[in-house]
Amino acid sequence: MLGLVGYSMSCFAIAVLLTVIVHFFRPIRQNDSFPAWKWILGFVIAVGAIPYGYTEILTKMKGDGMVEPIKVALGDAGVDGDLLYYRIRYTDDQRASVIAVAEDKNVFGTYESAVFYVDLEKTKGSWEPTSYEVVNSYQRQKDATTFPPYW
């Protein structure tokens, strides 16, 4: 949650900066009718959505065949639950890094959404997990965030 707050504040700061830049390049006679709050709101939405859109597009285009290797990596991590979803952070022809969110049973017996980075490598035409990193999990005492924030 803290990562999402920081992400939102960063998006707002970038939006203000972009609005100032747009303001400097507008004709002087149009500055009186300049609705800065509309520009800021539009830039906040655009800046915030771009990283999510990028991961969504990568996942739709190159995500085939990654579910099972991700489940194998989560099994190695000791996850006691299902893979909720995954998003590709970056990929090329031979390697990929994904954000995996899994439902995991914690020490209290309730389920949490644990977030992992999983690195995959393509061998003989199929993806194989090479490593994983716990990003956010109460049970594993990790409290970090991803970019963009997923939970």
Solvent accessible surface area in square Angstrom, and as a share of the most:
residue,aa,sasa,rsa
1,M,174,0.78
2,L,149,0.74
3,G,19,0.19
4,L,48,0.24
5,V,68,0.39
6,G,34,0.32
7,Y,26,0.10
8,S,57,0.37
9,M,128,0.57
10,S,57,0.37
11,C,7,0.04
12,F,109,0.45
13,A,61,0.47
14,I,78,0.40
15,A,0,0.00
16,V,51,0.29
17,L,106,0.53
18,L,58,0.29
19,T,6,0.04
20,V,62,0.35
21,I,74,0.38
22,V,36,0.21
23,H,62,0.28
24,F,148,0.62
25,F,168,0.70
26,R,55,0.20
27,P,62,0.39
28,I,155,0.79
29,R,206,0.75
30,Q,78,0.34
31,N,45,0.23
32,D,146,0.76
33,S,85,0.55
34,F,30,0.12
35,P,47,0.30
36,A,40,0.31
37,W,163,0.57
38,K,112,0.47
39,W,88,0.31
40,I,38,0.19
41,L,98,0.49
42,G,38,0.36
43,F,44,0.18
44,V,42,0.24
45,I,112,0.57
46,A,45,0.35
47,V,28,0.16
48,G,15,0.15
49,A,53,0.41
50,I,118,0.60
51,P,22,0.14
52,Y,58,0.22
53,G,29,0.28
54,Y,118,0.45
55,T,4,0.02
56,E,60,0.27
57,I,103,0.52
58,L,22,0.11
59,T,18,0.11
60,K,158,0.67
61,M,131,0.58
62,K,86,0.37
63,G,6,0.05
64,D,123,0.64
65,G,56,0.54
66,M,0,0.00
67,V,58,0.33
68,E,111,0.50
69,P,13,0.08
70,I,0,0.00
71,K,93,0.39
72,V,81,0.47
73,A,2,0.02
74,L,8,0.04
75,G,50,0.48
76,D,104,0.54
77,A,16,0.12
78,G,48,0.46
79,V,21,0.12
80,D,81,0.42
81,G,38,0.37
82,D,99,0.51
83,L,30,0.15
84,L,87,0.43
85,Y,62,0.24
86,Y,27,0.10
87,R,54,0.20
88,I,0,0.00
89,R,72,0.26
90,Y,120,0.46
91,T,28,0.16
92,D,79,0.41
93,D,109,0.56
94,Q,99,0.44
95,R,146,0.53
96,A,3,0.02
97,S,1,0.01
98,V,0,0.00
99,I,0,0.00
100,A,0,0.00
101,V,0,0.00
102,A,0,0.00
103,E,59,0.26
104,D,1,0.01
105,K,82,0.35
106,N,21,0.11
107,V,104,0.60
108,F,144,0.60
109,G,39,0.37
110,T,79,0.46
111,Y,117,0.45
112,E,31,0.14
113,S,52,0.34
114,A,0,0.00
115,V,2,0.01
116,F,0,0.00
117,Y,40,0.15
118,V,0,0.00
119,D,54,0.28
120,L,2,0.01
121,E,61,0.27
122,K,66,0.28
123,T,61,0.35
124,K,210,0.89
125,G,66,0.63
126,S,55,0.35
127,W,21,0.07
128,E,79,0.36
129,P,36,0.23
130,T,79,0.46
131,S,54,0.35
132,Y,90,0.34
133,E,102,0.46
134,V,24,0.14
135,V,5,0.03
136,N,45,0.23
137,S,1,0.01
138,Y,133,0.51
139,Q,69,0.31
140,R,53,0.19
141,Q,164,0.73
142,K,103,0.44
143,D,135,0.70
144,A,56,0.43
145,T,75,0.43
146,T,6,0.03
147,F,137,0.57
148,P,3,0.02
149,P,6,0.04
150,Y,24,0.09
151,W,155,0.54
